Amino acid sequence: MPFLITHWINVLSMFFLILSGFYIHFPLFGGFMGWARGTHFFWMFVILINLFARIIMSFFVKSANQLASRKKETDIKNWLPQTENRHQLWPTVKYYLFMKKDYLISAKYASLQKIAYLMVPVLILLAGYTGFCLWPVTQNLGFFQAGINMISGWFDPGAGFGGGALMPVRIVHYWIMWGIICFTMIHVYLANVYTFAPTKLIFAWIEDPTAEVHEA
């Protein structure tokens, strides 16, 4: 149940962050910029707090260590290299390259699935950091000013982006958002391509013990 709640919070946060982010980037109609910025920063704090809560809980909350299993162990163990599937990374890659028919998964998460999921906190932290670099309240703090200087140094000053030193940060922040959108779309597709059991479980806590789950 705790991870069902954090998953729902992630979904709501990303929905409002993406919706408000698109409006800030493309204000197709007027009158909502204040609402969009306020909404964007509110849900940024929500998703960051939720991320840290999820990480802390993984060290204390137990979850199933196999698909459709009642056996549980501390959740963090499912994210670390495991004896059961540490040798399955390349076979999993071959499966998704249509070089292998059999899908190997002998733990809760497949090897490739773990790597993909562990990239999500990285993307969220980068989005949060670049967001704080753009926020007038924090952008002049040394930690964020260093990020602004570093990112603006990646771009050719003669490229004519406009918008000063913050424009490169906006570009990076924008493309991180697209990275999260692409991951989410692939995640939803792979989670449901064989069965809707994972979606029923993670959103409604309805378990189908007969379903075989494939995802990476």
N, C-alpha and C positions, 0 to 999 in steps of 0.2 A: 504493500500500500504506500509507503513513503516515496518509492520511486515512481509510482503512478502519479502522485501529486506533483513531484518535481518535473515529470514529463509534461503534464498538463500546463504547468507554469511556463515551461520552455515554449510550448506551442503558442500559448497566448502572447508571450513576450515577443516571439519572432513575428507573429502576425501584426501586432501593433507597431513594432519597430520597422518592419518592411513597409507597411502602409504609410506610416508617417515619414519614413525616410524617402520614399518615392515622391511624396508631396513636397518635402523640403527641396529635393533635387529638381522636380518638375512641378512647380506650383501652377497647375492648369487653370485654377480659378482662385480668386482672391478671398481674403477674409479668414483664412484658417492657419496662417503661418505660426501665430502664437500658440494655437492649440497643437499644431503638429510638433513644434519644438518642445513644448511642455510634455506632450505624450511620449515623444522620442526619449527624452532624458529620464522620465519616470520609469519606463519599461527597461531602459538600460540598467538602472539601478536594480530593478527587480530581477533581471536575468543574471546579473553579476552575483547578487546575493544568493540566488537559487543555485548558481554554479558552485559557489564555495560551500553551500549547505550540502549539495549532492556529493562533492568530493569528501567532505568531513564524514557524512553518513556512510560512505562506502567503506570506511574503516571500522564501523561499529554495527551496521545493519547487515543481517544475513539475507541472502537470496539463493534461489535454486542454482546449483552448480552444473546442471544439465538441463537441456530442453525437456519439458514435460516430466520433470523429476520433482519429488518431494524432498530430496536430500538438499540441505542448505549448508552454506559456509559463508564466511565474511565476504561481502561483495567485492572488495578490492582484489581478492584472489582471482576473480573471473577476468580481471583486466590485465593481470600480469602474465608473462609467459608461463604456460602450464605444460606439464609432462604429457597431458592427453593430446595436445594439438600444436605444440611448438614446431613440429616437423611438417605441418600441413600448409604452410604459407604458399610455397611454390605450387603444390597441387591445386590450391584454391585459385591462384592466379591463372593457372592453365584452364581451369573450369570456366572462368569468366572470359577467357580468350578463345573459347570453343575448341580447345585442344584436348579436353578431357570430359567424359560424359558424367562421371560420378562426382557428386558433391560431398566432400569430406568435412564432417564436423563431429568432433568427439568431445566437445565441451560446450558450455553455454554459448560462447561466442567463437566464431571461426577466427583464424589468425588474421586474415585481411580485414574482417569486421572490427576486430579490436583496434587495429591501426587507424581505420577510418573514424571510429568513434572517439579515439583519443585525440584526433585532430580537431574535434569540435570545441573542446575547451580552449585550445590554442587560438582558433578563429574568434571565439567570443572575447577572449582577453585582448586580442589585437584590435577588434572592433571597439571594445570599451576604451582601450588606451588612446586610439586615434580619436574617439569621441570626446574624451577629456581634453585632448590637444585642441579640439575645435571649440570647446565650451569656454566662453569668456571668463567664467568664474575660476577655471583651473588652468587655462592655457598659458598664463604667465608664471606658473610655478616651475621651478628649475627642472623637475623630473619630466614634465610635459614639454617645456621649451626645448629641452635637449632632443626630444623626439621630433619636434617640428623642424629643428635645424638639420637633423639627420635625414629625415624624409625629403625635405626640400632640396638637400644636396644630391639626391638621387636623380633629380630632374634637371634638364638643361635649362638654365636661366633664360636662354634665348628662344625657348620654344614658344613663348608667348601665351602661356596658359592664362595669365591675368589672375587677379585675386590675391597677389602677394604670396608670402611664404605659406599661408594656410591652404592655398589651392592644391598643392601636391598632397597634403594630408587628406583633403576632401576626396581626391581621386583614389588614394589608397583605401580610405574608409569605404568608399562606394564599391570598389572591387572586392573588398572583404565581404561586403553584404552579398554580392553575387556569388561568391564562393559558398556562403552559407545557404543561399537559395538552391544552388546546384546540388550541394550535398543533401539538402532536405528532399528534393525531388527524387534523387537516386535512392535515398533511404526509404522513402514511401513506396517507390516502385518495387524494390527488392524485398521489402517486408511483406508485400501483398501479392507478389507475382504468382506464388503457388497456393496461398491460402490467406484468408483474412484473420486467421487465428491470432497472429501477433498484434494486430490492431485492436481486436476485441479484448485481448489481455491487457495491453498497455493503457487503453483508454477506458475500458469498462470493467476490468478485472474479471472478465468472463473467460474461463479456461476451457480449452478443448483438448483433452488429453490424447485424443486420437490423431490430432493434426501433427504433421511433420513440418517443422519450420525451417525455411532456408532464408538466409539473409547474409549480406556482407557489405 
